[in-house]
């Protein structure tokens, strides 16, 4: 059985989960809260970030992009996330999204949920050991400061982050402007999965590895943010990708 070490609510971890689910590869998810995840990831043979995938043969894959590649090598041609003449362009877009959309979208939503205090922990702590849930709640002020330092959260950063996220949405929308159904090619691929997964913090999809809060549960300011990004052409595309492909197996690609 594969082991997938995660922060369950993380969008990078959702990206890896989605690829494994699509490929119908059985795995055991081991979820942990922020900060503690760094210790567990290192003990598993990874770095300080998650997801970390530990294969049956002991191989450790510690980046979401590398996990997608590892999964792809186990799929038949015609069902892989990256293949064909557009594979290089798709990988380049994924790298851009990993570098730009992933970090800014994460920090943007952290600023919003931090404003709601411990209420966020009901969603954040799904699927983690009970003692970690209790510890994070008890040490919440310290944990919040630690995460803020790690993510460089500072006054006003949410303004620049929202603009940066919108720029990545605009870039994706420009690719879709010619009416194509997917970012590259005529079927669902790695760029579609990567964008939809990394857009999750600002579109709050219904279908996700854990339950995300509904707009009416997150306050007016955050609900407005989610609504703006859902209404963006790229946001609507991400919502559609999740609805149509989050639970669809890779075999469906050839149907």
Helices and strands as residue ranges (DSSP letters): E 2-6, H 11-22, E 27-31, H 36-43, E 52-54, E 60-61, H 64-72, H 87-99, H 101-114, G 117-120, H 121-124, H 130-138, H 140-151, H 157-176, H 190-198, H 200-203, G 215-217, H 220-231, H 233-245, G 250-254
